[in-house]
Amino acid sequence: MKKVMVALAVSAVVSVSGAMAADGGQLFKSKGCAGCHNPTVDTVGPSLKKIAQAYKGNVEGLVKFLKGEGKAIVDPAREGIMKPQLNSLKGLSDEELKAIAEFMLKH
């Protein structure tokens, strides 16, 4: 019986933490990122595909940029256009920014 209770408790913790995990795709859309970043085509901003290539294996670097603490490596000439958007992300937690970065890097 004790093993069953422990298994149920672990299962509940895993379920709750999974439900609480940030949804990067939803955050990407709700924060207006999709207005400038298309999955495959450069528009106002570079495509997600281009961003994913530049930041391949570097989630931390992309999170740092989203926090406004890193330089643009994809299209530095357009970094100024991104400044107001970066300011709107300042209220997000590290977990939420990481979720957005991971969503972007899947493309």
C-alpha positions as MATLAB code, in Angstrom:
seq = 'MKKVMVALAVSAVVSVSGAMAADGGQLFKSKGCAGCHNPTVDTVGPSLKKIAQAYKGNVEGLVKFLKGEGKAIVDPAREGIMKPQLNSLKGLSDEELKAIAEFMLKH';
ca = [
       0.000    0.000    0.000;
       2.838    2.352    0.857;
       4.381    1.846   -2.626;
       1.037    2.668   -4.256;
       0.726    5.904   -2.251;
       4.266    6.956   -3.175;
       3.624    6.179   -6.836;
       0.418    8.230   -6.786;
       2.170   11.152   -5.083;
       4.988   11.131   -7.643;
       2.482   10.910  -10.473;
       0.559   13.900   -9.098;
       3.714   15.996   -8.806;
       4.741   15.163  -12.371;
       1.255   16.012  -13.665;
       1.109   19.335  -11.824;
       4.599   20.398  -12.866;
       3.831   19.489  -16.484;
       0.609   21.488  -16.374;
       2.437   24.453  -14.882;
       5.202   24.389  -17.484;
       5.143   27.418  -19.750;
       3.760   26.940  -23.251;
       6.351   28.575  -25.498;
       4.139   28.576  -28.590;
       1.269   30.228  -26.756;
       3.572   32.820  -25.193;
       5.184   33.486  -28.583;
       1.754   34.282  -30.032;
       0.300   36.150  -27.051;
       3.334   38.425  -26.732;
       3.066   39.451  -30.390;
       6.229   37.714  -31.595;
       4.357   36.035  -34.467;
       3.560   39.458  -35.909;
       7.180   39.856  -37.019;
       8.600   36.328  -37.048;
       7.240   33.863  -39.590;
       8.283   30.196  -39.350;
      10.074   30.091  -42.717;
      10.080   33.548  -44.361;
      11.819   36.753  -43.266;
       9.268   39.536  -42.742;
       9.761   42.462  -40.354;
      12.064   40.171  -38.398;
      14.059   37.114  -39.357;
      12.272   33.803  -39.780;
      12.197   31.285  -36.960;
      14.176   28.976  -39.213;
      16.961   31.555  -39.518;
      16.901   32.238  -35.766;
      17.031   28.504  -35.023;
      20.062   28.104  -37.289;
      21.901   31.014  -35.662;
      21.163   29.896  -32.090;
      21.414   26.146  -32.674;
      22.254   24.501  -29.343;
      22.295   27.878  -27.595;
      18.982   28.270  -25.755;
      20.766   30.277  -23.058;
      22.077   32.762  -25.633;
      18.615   33.313  -27.067;
      17.132   33.744  -23.578;
      19.856   36.294  -22.828;
      18.898   38.213  -25.983;
      15.192   38.055  -25.075;
      16.063   39.502  -21.675;
      17.757   42.416  -23.435;
      21.153   41.312  -22.139;
      22.675   40.029  -25.365;
      23.405   41.390  -28.813;
      21.481   40.335  -31.892;
      23.372   37.719  -33.871;
      20.792   37.039  -36.573;
      20.226   40.514  -38.045;
      22.137   43.100  -35.988;
      21.136   45.956  -38.305;
      17.509   45.508  -37.211;
      18.158   45.144  -33.495;
      16.625   48.575  -32.790;
      13.278   47.417  -34.174;
      13.242   44.672  -31.544;
      13.915   46.935  -28.510;
      10.247   47.778  -27.722;
       9.348   44.090  -27.982;
      12.190   43.121  -25.658;
      10.884   45.656  -23.141;
       7.471   43.972  -23.247;
       9.085   40.646  -22.311;
      10.715   41.961  -19.121;
       7.857   40.773  -16.924;
       8.259   37.151  -18.017;
       9.981   34.606  -15.812;
      13.147   32.804  -16.860;
      11.025   29.673  -17.348;
       8.666   31.509  -19.706;
      11.535   33.038  -21.700;
      13.179   29.635  -21.953;
       9.883   28.157  -23.201;
       9.683   30.832  -25.923;
      13.316   30.231  -26.897;
      12.820   26.465  -27.055;
       9.705   26.948  -29.206;
      11.640   29.208  -31.574;
      14.556   26.805  -31.838;
      12.309   23.914  -32.918;
      11.959   25.457  -36.367;
];
